[in-house]
């Protein structure tokens, strides 16, 4: 059994009288320790996949197994514990608390988990040793994303989920962040990332799962942004 198994997952959202089918019998597997890039245009269903995988949304139909456990059977309390103890999240918008320092933002996450790492050590590992006492407004976009990455890692997650983590960054800084994600993956953490950054995807040559209208249309073990790459 693969570490992650999406099995014929459907997800439908009700918008008034309109039904929006975000996922349509979506199936894929991810092995433990893989770094996988999910591609797709806006509205393709990639964020829905990440949200379901991370326990922030539920399926309309189908099954999702993570490490042999069917998370589609989890109640709200189970999902809270699953997110807290197993998952690290990184988003396009850093979602930092503006009146807390970098260190305090990471320490905030420590209060919610049982098997956490040392916040200062993690901030050092993401290159912020000399910026731990700075507030978000005193940090560049790339530095703020590093704080968000440290916050995601401090609970020692088995899986890191990153939704457009480089969307607000310049190309050089974006590549730095992706290199950090790659380093984290090389230390054994499973990483699932959605990105539109063509140059980064082409350079990384990692597994690419492409989704359109809720359907998987491509799965390349070492792919690029375009199918012919």
C-alpha positions, 0 to 999 in steps of 0.5 A: 500500500502506498503512503497516500492513496486517493481512490475515486475521490469526488468533491462537489460544492453547492453554490446556491442552486449550482453544483460545482464538481471540483474533483471527478473520480480522482485517483493517484498514489504517492509513496512515503518520502516523495516530492510531488508537484501538482499542476493545473489552472485555476479551478482545476481541483489541485487546491481541493486535493491538497485541502482533502489530503491535509484534513481541511476539507472532506470528500463527497465520495471515494476514499483517501488513505494516509499511512494505511488509515482511511481519513475519510472516516475521521470525525472533526476531532480526529481531523484536528488531531491529524492536522496537528500531529501529521501535517505541515501547511505552507500557503501562498499568503504567509498568514503570519501574526503581525504583532508577533516576532518570527520566533513567536510565530513559530512558538505559537504552533508549538503550543498545539502539538505534542512532538515538536522541534525546537523553534530556534533550531528550525528558524536557523535551518531555514536561514533566519538565525539573525532575524528571529526577533524581527516582526513580519513587517521587518522581513522581506517576502522570502523571509516571511515565507521562510518563517511560514515554512519553519512554522509548518516544520516545527511540529515535525510533520510526516507530510508537508503540503505547500499550496503555491508557496512561491506565488508572491515571490520573485524568481530567485527567492522562489527558487530558494524556497523550492530548494528548501522544500527539496532539502526537507524532502531529502531528509525524509518528509513527504512533500506535496506542492502545487505551483504555477512556476514553470521554470521551477518545475522544469528545473526540479525534474520531480514527479508531476501530477497534472489535473484539469477539471477535477481529472488527472490528465498526466502523471510523469515520474520526472516531468516538466511543466509541459507534457512534451518536456 
